[in-house]
Amino acid sequence: MEKTAEDYMYDDQADERDAAWAESELLKGGKTDAVLSCPQCLVQICFVCQRHARFADQFRALAAKHCEIREEELFVYGPSGLLEPKTEATPKYAEVFRLVECSKCQARVGVADADGVYHL
């Protein structure tokens, strides 16, 4: 008995339907510079983001999936230009960022600012 395309469950339209669904449900018609994944468990965390103007490996987004903001873990940019934990010595005018973790594996994936913008 000869096998047919149905026997292999082949669907030549599946890719087009999947792409249309991703466009309508995940991208919401927006433009993105990248689709970001957690570096530890590879779950997708951001579908619409914008690349940072100066730092090519950084992105910002208004929404993230599979992420949790840790309200108790606060960071500021230190004199070296790197994020450092907020301390009592931190100037009052310093912009404070909250830690963002992957909700699947708890890896640190970025920070969120006071306006709710994710920096990944």
N, C-alpha and C positions, 0 to 999 in steps of 0.2 A: 504494500500500500504506500503510495507516494504522499509525502507531507506537503501541506499547503501553507500559505502565509498565516492563515488563521491558527494552524497548529503551533506556530511559534509565537502567537499573540503579538504579531507585528502590527503596529499602527503608524502609518506614514504621516499622520496628521498630529501625533502626540506632541512633538516638539513645538509646533506652531501654537497649539492650544496652551501648552505650559508657558510659553513666552508671553502670550496674550494675558494669561492669568497673572503672571508675575508683574507685568506692566500695569494692570488695573488694580491689583491688590497690594503690591509691595511698593512700587515706584509711585503710584498714584498720579501718573502722568508727569512726574517731575524728572529733572535731569540729575544724574549722579556722576561723581568722579570715580567712585569705587563702590563695591559691595564689601563690607568689612566682616571678618570672622574673628572669633576669639582665638588668640594665638596658642592657647593650651588645648582646648577641646574642639575647636574648629566650628562651633555652632555660629550661625550667622547672627550678627548683632546690629548691623546697620545696612539699610538698603539705599538710602538717599543721604549723601553727604557731600561736602565741599572740601577740596584739598586746601591746606594752609598755604598762604601766599609765600612765606619764607621757608617753611620746614616741609619738605616734600613727603616726609613720612608721617605727617600729622593731618587729621581731618576733623571737621566740626559738623555737627548734625543737630537738628531740632528734635529728633526722635531716635530711640534705640530700642531694639528688641532683646529679650533674654538678658537684661541688665538690671542691676539694683544699685541705687544710690545709697551710700553709707553716710547718713547724716552726721554721725559722730566722728568720722575721720576727715578732718579738715586740713587743707594744704594751702600754701602761698608760694609765690615765686620768690626765692631767696636772692641774695646778692650775686650768686653765680649764674642766675638765670634758670636754675632747675627748681622743680617743685620740692618743697620741704614741709614737714609737718608744722602746723600752726602752733606757736608757743605763746606764752605771756609776753615775751619780748617782741612779738610781731607788731609792727606799727598798725594803729587802728585804721588807717586809710588803705591798707593792703587788700587787694581783691582776694577773696577766699573761695577756694574750690573744694568740692566734696568728691570723695573717692567713688568711682564707678567700677563695679565688679560684674563679671559674668555670673548670671544666676544659675548656670548649670554646673560650673566647676570652681567658682569663687576666685578666678584669676583677676588680677587688677588689669582693667582694659582702658582706663582713662579717668577723666575728672569731669565734673559738671560745674558750671559757674552759677552765679546768683540768678541769672536770667533763664536758667534751665537749658542752656546750650551745652551739648556734650562735646568734649574735646577728646578725641580718640586717637 
